[in-house]
Amino acid sequence: MFKKYWQTDDGQKVEAVVRRVRKIKDEQKLARIVREAFRSEVEMAAQEQIHSEQILVELLLSGKIHNTSAEQTIAQRITNKQAIYAYVFSGRPYNKVQVAEFLTDEYRYYLVNCRRGTVPMELRDMALNKIKEQDKLLPLAYMQIVPSISAPPAPYPHKDDDDRKLIRHAVQALARINRDSQKDMYVQVLTHHTDEELIKQIIFDIGSREILEEVAEKAGPTARKLAAEKLEKRKELDEIVADPKAKPRDRWNACQRLRLEFSDPDVVSKLYEDLNLTFRNGHVLYRTIYSEWEQVEYVCLRCGKVGGQTDDSESTHHYGCNFSSERCRGY
């Protein structure tokens, strides 16, 4: 079958084809080139020459654009957002998630609230994470979890896990937007919801001791119990970190759990100072032996390797891990 010049796949001819395409004024012909071009350079050159929004909308909804860069560029140039909405639901495009970047908060809220299965979970989650307005996020944080009709075979997740994920992300977004009223927000959300798995996930995200204490006192019964358990764990970890008789590596591990589970960045610097730790090539080094002019030895609290050197009047002998040249492979 005879091929048009814009359908060339010959890399040596692409530059000439692009120059020729950029001279075309007929936008319908340019739209045909966008749909039929084999090379992305030709497709991009053609769509850049199209100024009619109607033709751009028709291209977007045609499902014939196979280049994601061209797809995103066309979506950005269309001011008629209803066309973007139709595109999102058309079921044909390849790049729905990226295109939905250009939606308003009102429509993002609509996507998240759509009946399960109508909109892909990836798109719902992206839409939620892009919402900036508090009045749109609040109802999503209180959204109902729709139970699965039947449990799917392992290892596939339950459908209601999607609902939990969306609610959790809505709570996280609210916590970022309004830091002054975080305590009240967490108490209200954790009083409203009774799903234990969701409550566990939300409490896992809470690092602040003050917020946990508020939840443990005022939220729903499941949330109060789980928050109290987390506070007790915090107390145990604090005691290990502060105990000068505990093993340095135990103190380091407890310190890392405080940093990750309780969002406490200061605890690391305090332990560094307390144990006189040094950081080298990824290693966190605690000095185990120090005898001036005779021996120095370190152990890495991350990977557990030991290394040092001994000196005498004639030579220096290195043993174990060379921390200056060997990168830490610890967790």
N, C-alpha and C positions, 0 to 999 in steps of 0.2 A: 504494500500500500504506500502511496506517495506521502512523504512527510513534509510538513511546512518547515520553513527555515528556523522557526522558533522552537521546534521540537528536536533540535540537534542535541546529541549527547557527546559531541566532539569537543573536548576541552580547548583545543587550539582555535576553534571557531567562536567560542563563547563571547569573547570581547567584541568581535565584529557584530555578532547578533545583538548584543546589548546596545551598542551604538545605534544600530538600525532601529531597534525598538523605541529608543528614546526620542526618535524623530517622528513617531506616529502620533497623530492628533485624534484619530477616531477612537473614542473610549470604549465602544462596544467591541472593537477589534482587540483593544488592549485587554479587555476582560476575558476574551477568548484565549489570548496568550497566557494570561494568569492561570486559566484552567488547564491548558494543554502543555505548557512548557515543561521540559524534562529537567532543566537546570535551574537551581534556585536563584542564580544571578539574573537570569532572564525573567523569571517570575517576579522578583523584587523590582526590577527595572520597569516592568509593565504596570504593576500596581501603583508605583510611585507617580506615574503619569495620569492616573485616573483621579478626577476631582469631583465627579458626580457621586453624591452620597447614596443615591438610589442604587447605582451600579455597585458601589462598595457593599451595600447591604445585601444585594442579590448574590454577590460573590461569597460573602461570609456564610450565607444560609445555603449555598449550593452544595457544600460538602466536598467541593472539588479542589480545595486548597490543601496541598500536602506539605507545604513548607511552614513550620511553626513561626518563624520570624515574620513571614509575610502575613500570616494569620493575626499575630499580635499587632502588627503595624496597622493593618486595616481596622481592627477593633478600636484602636486608639484614635483613629481619624474619624470614626463615626460618632456624631453628636447625638443621634437618635438612639437613646438607651433602650427603648422598646425593642429595637432590632437586636441589640445585644442579648436582651432577655430571651427573645425567641431563639436566638442562636444557642444559648445555654441549654435550652430544653429540646433542641432539634434531634439530639441523639446521634448526630453524624460527625460533628467536629472532633478534632484530635486534641484540642488545646483548651478545653472548657475552663479548667482551673485558672490558667493564666489570664484568660480573657475576663473572667469574673472579677479580676483585680479592679476593673473599671466601673463596677456597679456601685450604686449608692448604698448607704447603711440601711435604708428602708427596704431595698430589694434583697440585700444580704440577709436581713432578718427574715424575710419571706422565704428565702431558700432554706434556712436552718429549720424553719417551722413546717416545711413541706412534709406531707405524709411519707413515712419511711418507704424507701424503694423508689420514690418518684425522682429524687435527686441523689446522685452518688454521694456516699459518705465523705469522700475526699473533698468534694465541692462544698458540702455543708460545713465541714470543719474549717476549710479555708475562708469561707464567707464569715463564719463566726469570729475567727481570729483577726479579721480585718475591720470588724465593727468598732467604732470609736465612741458611739453615743451610749451613755449610761442607761438611758430609758429604754434602749433596745436590748441591752445586755441583761438587765434585771429579770424580765420575764423568762429569758432563756435559762438563767440560773435556777429558776423555779419550775422548769419544764418537767412534764410528767415522763417517767420511764415506762415505756410500753413493753410489757413482758412478752418474751418469745412464746409462740404457740407450742413449739416442740424444740427440744434441745438438739442442736446439730451434732453430727458425729465429730469426734476429735480429729484433727486439731483445730477445726474451724470455730471462730468465736461466736458467742451468742449475739443475736441481733441487738438485744437490749444493751450490750456493751457499747454500741455506738451512741446510744442516748446518754449513758454515763460519761462517756468521753466528752460529748458536747457540753453537758452541764458542768463538768469539771473545768473545762476550758473557759466557760462563761464566768465561773467564779474566779478563776485566775486573772482574767481580763479585768473584772471589777476590782480586784485587789490592787492591780497595777494602776488603774485610773484614779481610785479614791482611797488613798492611803490613810486619810484621817479617820475614816469610819469603817476600817477593816474589821474591828472587833464586833461591831453591831451586825455587819453584813454576814460574817461567818456564823454568828449565833443564830440569826434568823434563818439562813439557808439550812443549817444543820438541825434546826428545829422543824423546819418544813419537811425535809426529806426523811424517809424511814428506811430506805434501802441500805442495808449494812455495807455492801461492797462499795457503793458510791461514797458513803460516809467515811469509810477507810481511806479511799483515794483522796478525798478533800483534806482530811486530817493529816495525811502523809505530806501534803504540800505546805502545811502550816509549820513555820519554823520559830515564830515568835513565842517566847514563854508567856508574855502578857495575853496574847490571843488565846493560847491553849488554856490558860487559867480561866479566862472568861467563858470559853466553850465548856470547860469542865464544870463550871458553876451554873450556867444558864441555858445551855442548849438542850436538845432532846436526849432521852435516856441513853440511847446507843452512842451518840456523840459524846456525852459526858463521860461514859465509861472508857471509850477509846482515847479521849483527850487526857484523862487521868492516867491511863497506862503509859501514854507517851511522855507525860511529865515525869512519871516515876523512872522511865528509862533515861530521861534527860538528867535526873538527879544522880543516877548510878554512873553515867558517863562523866559527869562533872567531878564526882568523887574520885574516879580513876585518874582523870587528868591531873587533879590537884594532889594526888597521893605521892609524896616523894619516895615512898618505899616500893611503889609499883614498878614493874619492869618498864624501861623506856619505850620498848616497842608496844606494850599494852597501852601506855599513855598516848603514844602516837596514833594507834588505831582508834582509840576512844575519841581523840581530838578530831580525826578525819570524819567520824560518824557525826560528831557535833556540827562540823562544818557543812556536811552534805544534808543531814536530816533535819537540822535545826537552823540552818542558814546563819551560822555564827562564825564570821570570818576572823574575829579578834582572837579566838581561842588558839589559832595556829601560831600567830605572832607571839603570844604569851608563852606557849610551850617552847618555841624556838629560843626565847630568852632564858627561860627557866633551865632548860637542858643544855644550853650553849651549843645548839645545833648549827651545822653548816650545810650549805646546799652546793653540790658539785656534780655537774653532768647528769642531772636528774636524781642523783642520790641525796638522801637526807641523812647526814652523818652525825652519829653520836660517838664522842670520844670515850673509849673504854679503858685505854691505858695511856698514861703520859709520864714518862720518866725522862727528864731533860738530858739531852745528849745521848740517851741510850735507846729509848723505844717510844714510838707513838703508834696507836692502833685505833681504828674506827670501825663501827658496824653501821650498815645502812638500815634504817628503820623501815624502809619501803621494801627492799628485796632481800634483806637479811644477810647480804654478803659482808665478809670481814676482810680488811686489808690494813697494812701498816708497814713500818720500816724500823729496822734496828741499826744502830750506829756503834762503831768502836773507833779506836784511834786510827785504824787503817782504811776502813771501808764502810759503805752504807749498803744494807741489804733490804730489798723490798720483798714483801710476801703478800699472798692473798690477792684480792681484787685491786687493780690500779684504778682508783675512782676518777682520776683525771683523764683517762683515755677510754674507759669502758662505760658505756651508757647504762643507766639503771633500767632493768627489765621488770621492775616490780609493778604492782597494781597501780 
